[in-house]
Amino acid sequence: MEFDVLIVGGGPAGLAAAIRLKQLANEKGTELAVCLIEKAAEIGAHILSGAVMDPRALTELIP
């Protein structure tokens, strides 16, 4: 399969990048094939840092 963008890692940064790229493509009325790959069985399964995330960034990304 061919993609325009390949993002490695399904953590917060990878997911945010994929979502934002698709949003920008939709705003411009273009098609963009984005592939996100994750080595874990589920998206974000390797996030074990215990970090606290400020939800403001997520609210700005997905109002």
MOJO-V913414 format. One record per residue. N is the residue number from 1. RES is the residue in three letters. NEAR is the number of other C-alpha atoms within 12 Angstrom. Layout:
BEGIN
n = {N/N}
res = {RES/RES}
near = {NEAR/NEAR}
END
This chain:
BEGIN
n = {1/2/3/4/5/6/7/8/9/10/11/12/13/14/15/16/17/18/19/20/21/22/23/24/25/26/27/28/29/30/31/32/33/34/35/36/37/38/39/40/41/42/43/44/45/46/47/48/49/50/51/52/53/54/55/56/57/58/59/60/61/62/63}
res = {MET/GLU/PHE/ASP/VAL/LEU/ILE/VAL/GLY/GLY/GLY/PRO/ALA/GLY/LEU/ALA/ALA/ALA/ILE/ARG/LEU/LYS/GLN/LEU/ALA/ASN/GLU/LYS/GLY/THR/GLU/LEU/ALA/VAL/CYS/LEU/ILE/GLU/LYS/ALA/ALA/GLU/ILE/GLY/ALA/HIS/ILE/LEU/SER/GLY/ALA/VAL/MET/ASP/PRO/ARG/ALA/LEU/THR/GLU/LEU/ILE/PRO}
near = {8/9/13/17/21/21/24/21/25/26/25/28/21/23/26/22/24/28/26/22/26/25/20/16/18/14/12/11/10/13/16/22/19/24/23/28/21/21/16/14/11/14/19/21/15/16/19/9/10/7/8/10/14/10/12/11/14/17/11/12/20/14/9}
END
